[in-house]
Amino acid sequence: MAFFQSSITVLQTLVTAIGAGLGLWGAVNLMEGYGNDNPGAKSQGIKQLMAGGGIALIGTTLVPVLAGLF
C-alpha cells in the first residue's frame, strides 16, 4: 500500500509540474504577443496559460482523490 501512496504522490507532482510548465510557456507567449502586437501569439499564449492552469488544478485536486479509491 505504501507503493501506491508513493506513486500517487509522484503522479500528482508530475501532472502539476507539466501544468505549471505549460502555463509558464503560455505566459511567455502571451507577453511576446503583447510586445510585438501579434494577436496570434496573444491568442496562443492565453490558451496555453489557461490549459496549464487547468492541468495544474487537476494535478492538485483530482489526482489525490485517486488515493481514496483503493
mmJSON file of the N, C-alpha and C atoms, coordinates in Angstrom:
{"data_MODEL":{"atom_site":{
"group_PDB":["ATOM","ATOM","ATOM","ATOM","ATOM","ATOM","ATOM","ATOM","ATOM","ATOM","ATOM","ATOM","ATOM","ATOM","ATOM","ATOM","ATOM","ATOM","ATOM","ATOM","ATOM","ATOM","ATOM","ATOM","ATOM","ATOM","ATOM","ATOM","ATOM","ATOM","ATOM","ATOM","ATOM","ATOM","ATOM","ATOM","ATOM","ATOM","ATOM","ATOM","ATOM","ATOM","ATOM","ATOM","ATOM","ATOM","ATOM","ATOM","ATOM","ATOM","ATOM","ATOM","ATOM","ATOM","ATOM","ATOM","ATOM","ATOM","ATOM","ATOM","ATOM","ATOM","ATOM","ATOM","ATOM","ATOM","ATOM","ATOM","ATOM","ATOM","ATOM","ATOM","ATOM","ATOM","ATOM","ATOM","ATOM","ATOM","ATOM","ATOM","ATOM","ATOM","ATOM","ATOM","ATOM","ATOM","ATOM","ATOM","ATOM","ATOM","ATOM","ATOM","ATOM","ATOM","ATOM","ATOM","ATOM","ATOM","ATOM","ATOM","ATOM","ATOM","ATOM","ATOM","ATOM","ATOM","ATOM","ATOM","ATOM","ATOM","ATOM","ATOM","ATOM","ATOM","ATOM","ATOM","ATOM","ATOM","ATOM","ATOM","ATOM","ATOM","ATOM","ATOM","ATOM","ATOM","ATOM","ATOM","ATOM","ATOM","ATOM","ATOM","ATOM","ATOM","ATOM","ATOM","ATOM","ATOM","ATOM","ATOM","ATOM","ATOM","ATOM","ATOM","ATOM","ATOM","ATOM","ATOM","ATOM","ATOM","ATOM","ATOM","ATOM","ATOM","ATOM","ATOM","ATOM","ATOM","ATOM","ATOM","ATOM","ATOM","ATOM","ATOM","ATOM","ATOM","ATOM","ATOM","ATOM","ATOM","ATOM","ATOM","ATOM","ATOM","ATOM","ATOM","ATOM","ATOM","ATOM","ATOM","ATOM","ATOM","ATOM","ATOM","ATOM","ATOM","ATOM","ATOM","ATOM","ATOM","ATOM","ATOM","ATOM","ATOM","ATOM","ATOM","ATOM","ATOM","ATOM","ATOM","ATOM","ATOM","ATOM","ATOM","ATOM","ATOM","ATOM","ATOM","ATOM","ATOM"],
"id":[1,2,3,4,5,6,7,8,9,10,11,12,13,14,15,16,17,18,19,20,21,22,23,24,25,26,27,28,29,30,31,32,33,34,35,36,37,38,39,40,41,42,43,44,45,46,47,48,49,50,51,52,53,54,55,56,57,58,59,60,61,62,63,64,65,66,67,68,69,70,71,72,73,74,75,76,77,78,79,80,81,82,83,84,85,86,87,88,89,90,91,92,93,94,95,96,97,98,99,100,101,102,103,104,105,106,107,108,109,110,111,112,113,114,115,116,117,118,119,120,121,122,123,124,125,126,127,128,129,130,131,132,133,134,135,136,137,138,139,140,141,142,143,144,145,146,147,148,149,150,151,152,153,154,155,156,157,158,159,160,161,162,163,164,165,166,167,168,169,170,171,172,173,174,175,176,177,178,179,180,181,182,183,184,185,186,187,188,189,190,191,192,193,194,195,196,197,198,199,200,201,202,203,204,205,206,207,208,209,210],
"type_symbol":["N","C","C","N","C","C","N","C","C","N","C","C","N","C","C","N","C","C","N","C","C","N","C","C","N","C","C","N","C","C","N","C","C","N","C","C","N","C","C","N","C","C","N","C","C","N","C","C","N","C","C","N","C","C","N","C","C","N","C","C","N","C","C","N","C","C","N","C","C","N","C","C","N","C","C","N","C","C","N","C","C","N","C","C","N","C","C","N","C","C","N","C","C","N","C","C","N","C","C","N","C","C","N","C","C","N","C","C","N","C","C","N","C","C","N","C","C","N","C","C","N","C","C","N","C","C","N","C","C","N","C","C","N","C","C","N","C","C","N","C","C","N","C","C","N","C","C","N","C","C","N","C","C","N","C","C","N","C","C","N","C","C","N","C","C","N","C","C","N","C","C","N","C","C","N","C","C","N","C","C","N","C","C","N","C","C","N","C","C","N","C","C","N","C","C","N","C","C","N","C","C","N","C","C","N","C","C","N","C","C"],
"label_atom_id":["N","CA","C","N","CA","C","N","CA","C","N","CA","C","N","CA","C","N","CA","C","N","CA","C","N","CA","C","N","CA","C","N","CA","C","N","CA","C","N","CA","C","N","CA","C","N","CA","C","N","CA","C","N","CA","C","N","CA","C","N","CA","C","N","CA","C","N","CA","C","N","CA","C","N","CA","C","N","CA","C","N","CA","C","N","CA","C","N","CA","C","N","CA","C","N","CA","C","N","CA","C","N","CA","C","N","CA","C","N","CA","C","N","CA","C","N","CA","C","N","CA","C","N","CA","C","N","CA","C","N","CA","C","N","CA","C","N","CA","C","N","CA","C","N","CA","C","N","CA","C","N","CA","C","N","CA","C","N","CA","C","N","CA","C","N","CA","C","N","CA","C","N","CA","C","N","CA","C","N","CA","C","N","CA","C","N","CA","C","N","CA","C","N","CA","C","N","CA","C","N","CA","C","N","CA","C","N","CA","C","N","CA","C","N","CA","C","N","CA","C","N","CA","C","N","CA","C","N","CA","C","N","CA","C","N","CA","C","N","CA","C","N","CA","C"],
"label_alt_id":[null,null,null,null,null,null,null,null,null,null,null,null,null,null,null,null,null,null,null,null,null,null,null,null,null,null,null,null,null,null,null,null,null,null,null,null,null,null,null,null,null,null,null,null,null,null,null,null,null,null,null,null,null,null,null,null,null,null,null,null,null,null,null,null,null,null,null,null,null,null,null,null,null,null,null,null,null,null,null,null,null,null,null,null,null,null,null,null,null,null,null,null,null,null,null,null,null,null,null,null,null,null,null,null,null,null,null,null,null,null,null,null,null,null,null,null,null,null,null,null,null,null,null,null,null,null,null,null,null,null,null,null,null,null,null,null,null,null,null,null,null,null,null,null,null,null,null,null,null,null,null,null,null,null,null,null,null,null,null,null,null,null,null,null,null,null,null,null,null,null,null,null,null,null,null,null,null,null,null,null,null,null,null,null,null,null,null,null,null,null,null,null,null,null,null,null,null,null,null,null,null,null,null,null,null,null,null,null,null,null],
"label_comp_id":["MET","MET","MET","ALA","ALA","ALA","PHE","PHE","PHE","PHE","PHE","PHE","GLN","GLN","GLN","SER","SER","SER","SER","SER","SER","ILE","ILE","ILE","THR","THR","THR","VAL","VAL","VAL","LEU","LEU","LEU","GLN","GLN","GLN","THR","THR","THR","LEU","LEU","LEU","VAL","VAL","VAL","THR","THR","THR","ALA","ALA","ALA","ILE","ILE","ILE","GLY","GLY","GLY","ALA","ALA","ALA","GLY","GLY","GLY","LEU","LEU","LEU","GLY","GLY","GLY","LEU","LEU","LEU","TRP","TRP","TRP","GLY","GLY","GLY","ALA","ALA","ALA","VAL","VAL","VAL","ASN","ASN","ASN","LEU","LEU","LEU","MET","MET","MET","GLU","GLU","GLU","GLY","GLY","GLY","TYR","TYR","TYR","GLY","GLY","GLY","ASN","ASN","ASN","ASP","ASP","ASP","ASN","ASN","ASN","PRO","PRO","PRO","GLY","GLY","GLY","ALA","ALA","ALA","LYS","LYS","LYS","SER","SER","SER","GLN","GLN","GLN","GLY","GLY","GLY","ILE","ILE","ILE","LYS","LYS","LYS","GLN","GLN","GLN","LEU","LEU","LEU","MET","MET","MET","ALA","ALA","ALA","GLY","GLY","GLY","GLY","GLY","GLY","GLY","GLY","GLY","ILE","ILE","ILE","ALA","ALA","ALA","LEU","LEU","LEU","ILE","ILE","ILE","GLY","GLY","GLY","THR","THR","THR","THR","THR","THR","LEU","LEU","LEU","VAL","VAL","VAL","PRO","PRO","PRO","VAL","VAL","VAL","LEU","LEU","LEU","ALA","ALA","ALA","GLY","GLY","GLY","LEU","LEU","LEU","PHE","PHE","PHE"],
"label_asym_id":["A","A","A","A","A","A","A","A","A","A","A","A","A","A","A","A","A","A","A","A","A","A","A","A","A","A","A","A","A","A","A","A","A","A","A","A","A","A","A","A","A","A","A","A","A","A","A","A","A","A","A","A","A","A","A","A","A","A","A","A","A","A","A","A","A","A","A","A","A","A","A","A","A","A","A","A","A","A","A","A","A","A","A","A","A","A","A","A","A","A","A","A","A","A","A","A","A","A","A","A","A","A","A","A","A","A","A","A","A","A","A","A","A","A","A","A","A","A","A","A","A","A","A","A","A","A","A","A","A","A","A","A","A","A","A","A","A","A","A","A","A","A","A","A","A","A","A","A","A","A","A","A","A","A","A","A","A","A","A","A","A","A","A","A","A","A","A","A","A","A","A","A","A","A","A","A","A","A","A","A","A","A","A","A","A","A","A","A","A","A","A","A","A","A","A","A","A","A","A","A","A","A","A","A","A","A","A","A","A","A"],
"label_entity_id":["1","1","1","1","1","1","1","1","1","1","1","1","1","1","1","1","1","1","1","1","1","1","1","1","1","1","1","1","1","1","1","1","1","1","1","1","1","1","1","1","1","1","1","1","1","1","1","1","1","1","1","1","1","1","1","1","1","1","1","1","1","1","1","1","1","1","1","1","1","1","1","1","1","1","1","1","1","1","1","1","1","1","1","1","1","1","1","1","1","1","1","1","1","1","1","1","1","1","1","1","1","1","1","1","1","1","1","1","1","1","1","1","1","1","1","1","1","1","1","1","1","1","1","1","1","1","1","1","1","1","1","1","1","1","1","1","1","1","1","1","1","1","1","1","1","1","1","1","1","1","1","1","1","1","1","1","1","1","1","1","1","1","1","1","1","1","1","1","1","1","1","1","1","1","1","1","1","1","1","1","1","1","1","1","1","1","1","1","1","1","1","1","1","1","1","1","1","1","1","1","1","1","1","1","1","1","1","1","1","1"],
"label_seq_id":[1,1,1,2,2,2,3,3,3,4,4,4,5,5,5,6,6,6,7,7,7,8,8,8,9,9,9,10,10,10,11,11,11,12,12,12,13,13,13,14,14,14,15,15,15,16,16,16,17,17,17,18,18,18,19,19,19,20,20,20,21,21,21,22,22,22,23,23,23,24,24,24,25,25,25,26,26,26,27,27,27,28,28,28,29,29,29,30,30,30,31,31,31,32,32,32,33,33,33,34,34,34,35,35,35,36,36,36,37,37,37,38,38,38,39,39,39,40,40,40,41,41,41,42,42,42,43,43,43,44,44,44,45,45,45,46,46,46,47,47,47,48,48,48,49,49,49,50,50,50,51,51,51,52,52,52,53,53,53,54,54,54,55,55,55,56,56,56,57,57,57,58,58,58,59,59,59,60,60,60,61,61,61,62,62,62,63,63,63,64,64,64,65,65,65,66,66,66,67,67,67,68,68,68,69,69,69,70,70,70],
"pdbx_PDB_ins_code":[null,null,null,null,null,null,null,null,null,null,null,null,null,null,null,null,null,null,null,null,null,null,null,null,null,null,null,null,null,null,null,null,null,null,null,null,null,null,null,null,null,null,null,null,null,null,null,null,null,null,null,null,null,null,null,null,null,null,null,null,null,null,null,null,null,null,null,null,null,null,null,null,null,null,null,null,null,null,null,null,null,null,null,null,null,null,null,null,null,null,null,null,null,null,null,null,null,null,null,null,null,null,null,null,null,null,null,null,null,null,null,null,null,null,null,null,null,null,null,null,null,null,null,null,null,null,null,null,null,null,null,null,null,null,null,null,null,null,null,null,null,null,null,null,null,null,null,null,null,null,null,null,null,null,null,null,null,null,null,null,null,null,null,null,null,null,null,null,null,null,null,null,null,null,null,null,null,null,null,null,null,null,null,null,null,null,null,null,null,null,null,null,null,null,null,null,null,null,null,null,null,null,null,null,null,null,null,null,null,null],
"Cartn_x":[0.815,0.0,0.859,2.043,2.945,3.412,3.592,3.992,2.91,1.659,0.551,0.49,0.667,0.68,1.84,2.983,4.156,3.919,3.301,3.044,2.007,1.031,0.056,0.749,1.664,2.407,3.262,3.925,4.741,3.863,2.721,1.801,1.277,0.951,0.474,1.551,2.764,3.869,4.121,4.095,4.351,3.285,2.027,0.941,0.962,1.21,1.284,2.459,3.593,4.768,4.536,3.877,3.561,2.615,1.61,0.681,1.362,2.245,2.956,3.887,4.531,5.402,4.635,3.491,2.661,2.133,1.758,1.294,2.384,3.592,4.723,5.034,5.002,5.225,4.145,2.913,1.825,1.991,2.471,2.704,3.788,4.825,5.888,5.336,4.547,3.945,3.005,2.27,1.349,2.106,3.159,3.958,4.643,5.077,5.686,4.658,3.44,2.382,2.057,2.06,1.828,2.998,4.217,5.394,5.482,5.102,5.181,3.847,2.839,1.483,1.014,1.174,0.829,-0.39,-1.562,-2.761,-2.714,-2.003,-1.898,-1.132,-0.032,0.756,0.002,-0.762,-1.559,-2.608,-3.267,-4.306,-3.72,-2.619,-1.97,-1.483,-0.938,-0.433,-1.525,-2.664,-3.741,-4.326,-4.379,-4.87,-3.929,-2.625,-1.657,-1.664,-1.795,-1.825,-3.029,-4.193,-5.398,-5.329,-4.8,-4.672,-3.696,-2.588,-1.63,-2.221,-2.991,-3.663,-4.654,-5.367,-6.325,-5.645,-4.534,-3.803,-3.212,-2.676,-2.133,-3.247,-4.417,-5.553,-5.98,-5.986,-6.304,-5.269,-4.005,-2.953,-3.064,-3.529,-3.607,-4.914,-5.988,-7.273,-7.759,-7.63,-8.222,-7.322,-6.03,-5.117,-5.122,-5.141,-5.203,-6.487,-7.535,-8.78,-8.569,-7.606,-7.3,-6.857,-6.213,-5.752,-6.934,-8.061,-9.226,-10.02,-9.696,-10.447,-10.108,-8.896,-8.464,-8.255],
"Cartn_y":[-1.194,0.0,1.258,1.174,2.325,2.674,1.645,1.897,2.669,2.336,3.027,4.484,4.752,6.131,6.914,6.261,6.901,7.216,6.297,6.528,7.635,7.762,8.85,10.193,10.245,11.479,11.86,10.878,11.134,11.589,10.953,11.337,12.752,13.098,14.44,15.471,15.208,16.122,16.258,15.162,15.164,15.944,15.695,16.393,17.887,18.228,19.635,20.33,19.653,20.238,20.443,19.508,19.664,20.84,20.951,22.073,23.406,23.448,24.696,25.07,24.089,24.357,24.881,24.282,24.753,26.152,26.409,27.743,28.79,28.44,29.358,29.638,28.593,28.746,29.641,29.464,30.304,31.754,31.976,33.355,34.028,33.283,33.831,34.171,33.276,33.551,34.746,34.869,35.989,37.308,37.338,38.565,38.89,37.867,38.081,38.656,38.173,38.689,40.138,40.5,41.9,42.779,42.256,43.039,43.325,42.356,42.504,42.916,43.111,43.416,42.38,41.111,39.982,39.278,39.42,38.798,37.272,36.681,35.221,34.684,35.333,34.899,35.154,36.239,36.514,35.428,35.048,34.023,32.679,32.302,31.046,31.08,32.214,32.338,32.204,32.837,32.752,31.345,30.671,29.29,28.375,28.537,27.707,28.022,29.274,29.664,29.044,29.113,28.544,27.021,26.402,24.944,24.484,25.197,24.85,25.0,26.064,26.239,25.128,24.705,23.605,22.292,22.012,20.777,20.799,21.933,22.049,21.888,22.427,22.276,20.817,20.121,18.689,17.935,18.311,17.638,17.839,19.003,19.269,18.812,18.707,18.348,16.949,16.555,15.297,14.085,14.248,13.118,12.611,13.469,12.92,12.135,12.397,11.644,10.178,9.916,8.54,7.707,8.348,7.624,7.082,7.769,7.325,6.232,5.92,4.905,3.49,3.309,1.95,1.78],
"Cartn_z":[0.0,0.0,0.0,0.579,0.612,-0.797,-1.634,-3.017,-3.758,-3.506,-4.161,-3.728,-2.446,-1.952,-2.562,-2.663,-3.251,-4.722,-5.433,-6.864,-7.074,-6.182,-6.274,-6.062,-5.112,-4.856,-6.061,-6.659,-7.846,-9.003,-9.191,-10.263,-10.053,-8.823,-8.527,-8.833,-8.436,-8.702,-10.191,-10.901,-12.34,-13.103,-12.806,-13.501,-13.174,-11.929,-11.54,-12.218,-12.31,-12.956,-14.454,-15.098,-16.524,-16.723,-15.877,-15.97,-15.722,-14.743,-14.454,-15.603,-16.19,-17.336,-18.521,-18.797,-19.904,-19.624,-18.387,-18.028,-18.16,-17.764,-17.9,-19.366,-20.174,-21.606,-22.222,-21.791,-22.263,-21.854,-20.637,-20.181,-21.009,-21.352,-22.199,-23.577,-24.151,-25.459,-25.398,-24.317,-24.161,-24.088,-23.296,-23.203,-24.529,-25.242,-26.552,-27.525,-27.443,-28.303,-28.003,-26.722,-26.374,-26.79,-26.675,-27.024,-28.514,-29.321,-30.777,-31.39,-30.572,-31.03,-32.047,-31.658,-32.52,-31.928,-32.566,-31.986,-31.986,-32.938,-32.971,-31.773,-31.428,-30.28,-28.975,-28.924,-27.718,-27.527,-28.609,-28.53,-28.102,-28.719,-28.369,-26.925,-26.508,-25.147,-24.107,-24.325,-23.333,-23.295,-24.444,-24.463,-23.689,-23.914,-23.204,-21.709,-21.361,-19.953,-19.248,-19.871,-19.267,-19.216,-20.251,-20.257,-19.179,-19.038,-17.99,-16.608,-16.404,-15.119,-14.84,-15.87,-15.705,-15.376,-16.052,-15.782,-14.378,-13.97,-12.615,-11.577,-11.859,-10.945,-10.837,-11.959,-11.937,-11.113,-11.281,-10.528,-9.028,-8.616,-7.18,-6.548,-7.323,-6.724,-7.091,-8.346,-8.778,-8.503,-8.696,-8.515,-7.068,-6.038,-4.668,-4.378,-5.124,-4.93,-5.308,-6.201,-6.579,-5.385,-4.428,-3.244,-2.435,-2.482,-1.73,-2.423,-3.667,-4.393,-3.953,-3.463,-3.131,-1.669],
"occupancy":[1.0,1.0,1.0,1.0,1.0,1.0,1.0,1.0,1.0,1.0,1.0,1.0,1.0,1.0,1.0,1.0,1.0,1.0,1.0,1.0,1.0,1.0,1.0,1.0,1.0,1.0,1.0,1.0,1.0,1.0,1.0,1.0,1.0,1.0,1.0,1.0,1.0,1.0,1.0,1.0,1.0,1.0,1.0,1.0,1.0,1.0,1.0,1.0,1.0,1.0,1.0,1.0,1.0,1.0,1.0,1.0,1.0,1.0,1.0,1.0,1.0,1.0,1.0,1.0,1.0,1.0,1.0,1.0,1.0,1.0,1.0,1.0,1.0,1.0,1.0,1.0,1.0,1.0,1.0,1.0,1.0,1.0,1.0,1.0,1.0,1.0,1.0,1.0,1.0,1.0,1.0,1.0,1.0,1.0,1.0,1.0,1.0,1.0,1.0,1.0,1.0,1.0,1.0,1.0,1.0,1.0,1.0,1.0,1.0,1.0,1.0,1.0,1.0,1.0,1.0,1.0,1.0,1.0,1.0,1.0,1.0,1.0,1.0,1.0,1.0,1.0,1.0,1.0,1.0,1.0,1.0,1.0,1.0,1.0,1.0,1.0,1.0,1.0,1.0,1.0,1.0,1.0,1.0,1.0,1.0,1.0,1.0,1.0,1.0,1.0,1.0,1.0,1.0,1.0,1.0,1.0,1.0,1.0,1.0,1.0,1.0,1.0,1.0,1.0,1.0,1.0,1.0,1.0,1.0,1.0,1.0,1.0,1.0,1.0,1.0,1.0,1.0,1.0,1.0,1.0,1.0,1.0,1.0,1.0,1.0,1.0,1.0,1.0,1.0,1.0,1.0,1.0,1.0,1.0,1.0,1.0,1.0,1.0,1.0,1.0,1.0,1.0,1.0,1.0,1.0,1.0,1.0,1.0,1.0,1.0],
"B_iso_or_equiv":[0.0,0.0,0.0,0.0,0.0,0.0,0.0,0.0,0.0,0.0,0.0,0.0,0.0,0.0,0.0,0.0,0.0,0.0,0.0,0.0,0.0,0.0,0.0,0.0,0.0,0.0,0.0,0.0,0.0,0.0,0.0,0.0,0.0,0.0,0.0,0.0,0.0,0.0,0.0,0.0,0.0,0.0,0.0,0.0,0.0,0.0,0.0,0.0,0.0,0.0,0.0,0.0,0.0,0.0,0.0,0.0,0.0,0.0,0.0,0.0,0.0,0.0,0.0,0.0,0.0,0.0,0.0,0.0,0.0,0.0,0.0,0.0,0.0,0.0,0.0,0.0,0.0,0.0,0.0,0.0,0.0,0.0,0.0,0.0,0.0,0.0,0.0,0.0,0.0,0.0,0.0,0.0,0.0,0.0,0.0,0.0,0.0,0.0,0.0,0.0,0.0,0.0,0.0,0.0,0.0,0.0,0.0,0.0,0.0,0.0,0.0,0.0,0.0,0.0,0.0,0.0,0.0,0.0,0.0,0.0,0.0,0.0,0.0,0.0,0.0,0.0,0.0,0.0,0.0,0.0,0.0,0.0,0.0,0.0,0.0,0.0,0.0,0.0,0.0,0.0,0.0,0.0,0.0,0.0,0.0,0.0,0.0,0.0,0.0,0.0,0.0,0.0,0.0,0.0,0.0,0.0,0.0,0.0,0.0,0.0,0.0,0.0,0.0,0.0,0.0,0.0,0.0,0.0,0.0,0.0,0.0,0.0,0.0,0.0,0.0,0.0,0.0,0.0,0.0,0.0,0.0,0.0,0.0,0.0,0.0,0.0,0.0,0.0,0.0,0.0,0.0,0.0,0.0,0.0,0.0,0.0,0.0,0.0,0.0,0.0,0.0,0.0,0.0,0.0,0.0,0.0,0.0,0.0,0.0,0.0],
"pdbx_formal_charge":[null,null,null,null,null,null,null,null,null,null,null,null,null,null,null,null,null,null,null,null,null,null,null,null,null,null,null,null,null,null,null,null,null,null,null,null,null,null,null,null,null,null,null,null,null,null,null,null,null,null,null,null,null,null,null,null,null,null,null,null,null,null,null,null,null,null,null,null,null,null,null,null,null,null,null,null,null,null,null,null,null,null,null,null,null,null,null,null,null,null,null,null,null,null,null,null,null,null,null,null,null,null,null,null,null,null,null,null,null,null,null,null,null,null,null,null,null,null,null,null,null,null,null,null,null,null,null,null,null,null,null,null,null,null,null,null,null,null,null,null,null,null,null,null,null,null,null,null,null,null,null,null,null,null,null,null,null,null,null,null,null,null,null,null,null,null,null,null,null,null,null,null,null,null,null,null,null,null,null,null,null,null,null,null,null,null,null,null,null,null,null,null,null,null,null,null,null,null,null,null,null,null,null,null,null,null,null,null,null,null],
"auth_seq_id":[1,1,1,2,2,2,3,3,3,4,4,4,5,5,5,6,6,6,7,7,7,8,8,8,9,9,9,10,10,10,11,11,11,12,12,12,13,13,13,14,14,14,15,15,15,16,16,16,17,17,17,18,18,18,19,19,19,20,20,20,21,21,21,22,22,22,23,23,23,24,24,24,25,25,25,26,26,26,27,27,27,28,28,28,29,29,29,30,30,30,31,31,31,32,32,32,33,33,33,34,34,34,35,35,35,36,36,36,37,37,37,38,38,38,39,39,39,40,40,40,41,41,41,42,42,42,43,43,43,44,44,44,45,45,45,46,46,46,47,47,47,48,48,48,49,49,49,50,50,50,51,51,51,52,52,52,53,53,53,54,54,54,55,55,55,56,56,56,57,57,57,58,58,58,59,59,59,60,60,60,61,61,61,62,62,62,63,63,63,64,64,64,65,65,65,66,66,66,67,67,67,68,68,68,69,69,69,70,70,70],
"auth_comp_id":["MET","MET","MET","ALA","ALA","ALA","PHE","PHE","PHE","PHE","PHE","PHE","GLN","GLN","GLN","SER","SER","SER","SER","SER","SER","ILE","ILE","ILE","THR","THR","THR","VAL","VAL","VAL","LEU","LEU","LEU","GLN","GLN","GLN","THR","THR","THR","LEU","LEU","LEU","VAL","VAL","VAL","THR","THR","THR","ALA","ALA","ALA","ILE","ILE","ILE","GLY","GLY","GLY","ALA","ALA","ALA","GLY","GLY","GLY","LEU","LEU","LEU","GLY","GLY","GLY","LEU","LEU","LEU","TRP","TRP","TRP","GLY","GLY","GLY","ALA","ALA","ALA","VAL","VAL","VAL","ASN","ASN","ASN","LEU","LEU","LEU","MET","MET","MET","GLU","GLU","GLU","GLY","GLY","GLY","TYR","TYR","TYR","GLY","GLY","GLY","ASN","ASN","ASN","ASP","ASP","ASP","ASN","ASN","ASN","PRO","PRO","PRO","GLY","GLY","GLY","ALA","ALA","ALA","LYS","LYS","LYS","SER","SER","SER","GLN","GLN","GLN","GLY","GLY","GLY","ILE","ILE","ILE","LYS","LYS","LYS","GLN","GLN","GLN","LEU","LEU","LEU","MET","MET","MET","ALA","ALA","ALA","GLY","GLY","GLY","GLY","GLY","GLY","GLY","GLY","GLY","ILE","ILE","ILE","ALA","ALA","ALA","LEU","LEU","LEU","ILE","ILE","ILE","GLY","GLY","GLY","THR","THR","THR","THR","THR","THR","LEU","LEU","LEU","VAL","VAL","VAL","PRO","PRO","PRO","VAL","VAL","VAL","LEU","LEU","LEU","ALA","ALA","ALA","GLY","GLY","GLY","LEU","LEU","LEU","PHE","PHE","PHE"],
"auth_asym_id":["A","A","A","A","A","A","A","A","A","A","A","A","A","A","A","A","A","A","A","A","A","A","A","A","A","A","A","A","A","A","A","A","A","A","A","A","A","A","A","A","A","A","A","A","A","A","A","A","A","A","A","A","A","A","A","A","A","A","A","A","A","A","A","A","A","A","A","A","A","A","A","A","A","A","A","A","A","A","A","A","A","A","A","A","A","A","A","A","A","A","A","A","A","A","A","A","A","A","A","A","A","A","A","A","A","A","A","A","A","A","A","A","A","A","A","A","A","A","A","A","A","A","A","A","A","A","A","A","A","A","A","A","A","A","A","A","A","A","A","A","A","A","A","A","A","A","A","A","A","A","A","A","A","A","A","A","A","A","A","A","A","A","A","A","A","A","A","A","A","A","A","A","A","A","A","A","A","A","A","A","A","A","A","A","A","A","A","A","A","A","A","A","A","A","A","A","A","A","A","A","A","A","A","A","A","A","A","A","A","A"],
"auth_atom_id":["N","CA","C","N","CA","C","N","CA","C","N","CA","C","N","CA","C","N","CA","C","N","CA","C","N","CA","C","N","CA","C","N","CA","C","N","CA","C","N","CA","C","N","CA","C","N","CA","C","N","CA","C","N","CA","C","N","CA","C","N","CA","C","N","CA","C","N","CA","C","N","CA","C","N","CA","C","N","CA","C","N","CA","C","N","CA","C","N","CA","C","N","CA","C","N","CA","C","N","CA","C","N","CA","C","N","CA","C","N","CA","C","N","CA","C","N","CA","C","N","CA","C","N","CA","C","N","CA","C","N","CA","C","N","CA","C","N","CA","C","N","CA","C","N","CA","C","N","CA","C","N","CA","C","N","CA","C","N","CA","C","N","CA","C","N","CA","C","N","CA","C","N","CA","C","N","CA","C","N","CA","C","N","CA","C","N","CA","C","N","CA","C","N","CA","C","N","CA","C","N","CA","C","N","CA","C","N","CA","C","N","CA","C","N","CA","C","N","CA","C","N","CA","C","N","CA","C","N","CA","C","N","CA","C","N","CA","C","N","CA","C","N","CA","C"],
"pdbx_PDB_model_num":[1,1,1,1,1,1,1,1,1,1,1,1,1,1,1,1,1,1,1,1,1,1,1,1,1,1,1,1,1,1,1,1,1,1,1,1,1,1,1,1,1,1,1,1,1,1,1,1,1,1,1,1,1,1,1,1,1,1,1,1,1,1,1,1,1,1,1,1,1,1,1,1,1,1,1,1,1,1,1,1,1,1,1,1,1,1,1,1,1,1,1,1,1,1,1,1,1,1,1,1,1,1,1,1,1,1,1,1,1,1,1,1,1,1,1,1,1,1,1,1,1,1,1,1,1,1,1,1,1,1,1,1,1,1,1,1,1,1,1,1,1,1,1,1,1,1,1,1,1,1,1,1,1,1,1,1,1,1,1,1,1,1,1,1,1,1,1,1,1,1,1,1,1,1,1,1,1,1,1,1,1,1,1,1,1,1,1,1,1,1,1,1,1,1,1,1,1,1,1,1,1,1,1,1,1,1,1,1,1,1]
}}}
